[in-house]
Amino acid sequence: MEPEGAVERMEIGAKLKGARISAKLTQEQAAQALGVSRQTISNWENEVSHS
């Protein structure tokens, strides 16, 4: 069984990726604009958690 809130997190990753693509930004460009690494953007979009 999925932890509570898992569906919402999946939707957030997809929304982030969709917004980035709609803005015609690469992961690198989005990362620079947000002050994070490209890998962080990838992790957010792919729902990777290091907790």
C-alpha positions in Angstrom: 0.0 0.0 0.0 1.3 3.5 -0.9 2.0 5.9 1.9 -0.6 8.6 2.4 0.1 11.5 0.1 2.0 9.4 -2.4 -0.4 10.2 -5.2 -0.1 14.0 -4.6 3.7 13.7 -4.7 3.5 11.9 -8.1 1.3 14.7 -9.5 3.7 17.4 -8.2 6.7 15.8 -10.1 4.6 15.6 -13.3 3.4 19.2 -12.9 7.0 20.5 -12.3 8.2 18.7 -15.4 5.2 19.9 -17.5 5.7 23.5 -16.4 9.5 23.3 -17.2 8.8 21.9 -20.6 6.0 24.5 -21.3 8.5 27.2 -20.5 11.0 25.6 -22.9 13.6 25.2 -20.2 16.1 22.5 -19.9 16.7 21.0 -16.5 20.0 22.9 -16.3 18.2 26.2 -17.1 15.5 25.6 -14.5 18.1 24.6 -11.9 20.1 27.8 -12.5 16.9 29.9 -12.2 16.0 28.2 -8.9 19.5 28.0 -7.5 19.7 24.2 -7.3 21.5 21.5 -9.2 20.3 19.9 -12.4 20.2 16.6 -10.4 17.9 18.1 -7.9 15.5 19.1 -10.7 15.7 15.6 -12.1 15.0 14.1 -8.6 12.0 16.3 -8.1 10.6 15.4 -11.5 11.2 11.7 -11.0 9.9 11.6 -7.4 13.3 10.5 -6.0 13.5 11.0 -2.3 16.6 10.7 -0.1 14.9 10.7 3.2 
